[in-house]
Amino acid sequence: MHEIKRLFRLAFSKDLLIDLEDGLKGEALKAHEVVRDHTGLKKKRAREGEGQLRFRMMEQRFEEVTALHGWKLLDGGVIPKTDLAVFQPFVRTEIEGRGIIFGLAAMPEPKALPPKNKSRLAGVTCNYELVPRLALDDSGPKDGDIFALLLVSRDRERAGKIEEIAIGVIDSKYESFLFYESLDKFLSGHADAPPVALTPPTQPEAAPSVALKKRVAPFVPPEAPKPEKEEGTGTE
């Protein structure tokens, strides 16, 4: 997973992740306030209604924020070469010629797999030993793409709050995470991430510095007579 994490550090910039975190938390709180103040729903209906509204609002904010950071929405609303509808927005970018497809999913609790749907099941097939198995064309995912999700878990103790946001890669059988890291941990390591230019031009080695003598003795031709020894000095 070291190579995947390195690519993710480049693809998911700190500014992108902070904007997503702020935006999704804001939408979660807004959804709670709308249901609480304007629907008249109580208890179970209110919770269910808030959950639906929260995800749709976060979904739209996810699409808007990623677009602002240069990610491209997959065309047509379907997985290319399939009839599988995309129920959530999938966006894509390329790093070092490797494509990363990024989506949003709600998980029931931290580190728990999000519920399956056709879009996610189609996406995780790109993660079969991190090599895609779908025959894809140039209009969408490409050979070698990795499917990653921004995972959001609501706070079950505090209404309108988010307990955890994480980045995850699900295996092709949809049984476990190939990669999972909370957003806080991922952001804390961003300072150690390599810059986008992974192989900066090598600088030539500096030449050894040359120190000049502070006092240079005057040149004396070999045929010149030697100076007479001064008495009492012991030197020539």
C-alpha positions, 0 to 999 in steps of 0.5 A: 500500500505504500505506492497507493498512499504516495499517489493519494498524497499527491492526488488529495491535496491538503486544501482539497481535503480541508475544503471537503471536511468543512463542506461536509460537516457544514451540510450535515449540520444544515440537514439536521437543522432543516429537519428539526426546524421545518419538517415537524417530523419526530423520532424515527421519521426525523432520523431517517429523513435527516439521513437521506437529506444529509447524504444528498446535501453532502453529495452535492457539496462533494461534487462542487468542491472536487470540481473547484480543485480540478477533478472531472466528473465521469461522463454520462452518469454510468460506468462506461461499457456497462449499464450500471448507473452511477448513483453518486458522483464519481470524479477522476484525476490523473497523477503520474499517468495513473488515474484515481476515481473518487467517490463519496459514501456513508459508513454506518460507523468508523472503519465499517464498509459502506452499503453496497450499490451498483455504482460502488460494486462496479467501482471496486472491480478496478481494485482487483489486485489494484489492476482493473478488470473492466474493458474501459474506453477513453470516455471514463475510467482507464486502465490502471485506475484506482477506485477510492472513496471519501467515507463519512460516519455520522456521530450517533451521540451528537445530532448534526455532527460527523464522527469520522471522515476517512479515505478508503479503498475497498477490495474487489469482493467488497469484503474489506478495506485494502486501504483505510485512513482517517482524514485527521491521520491522513492530513497529519502526514501531509507535511511529509508528503513529497511535492508534486514534482516527485523527481526534481532536476538533480543539482550538480555537485558543488565544486570544492571551494578553493581557499587562497593564502592570505599572504603570497610570498614574492617570486624569487628566481633560482639564480638570484643570490641568497640573502645573507644570514642575519646575525642573532636571528638564526634564520635565513 
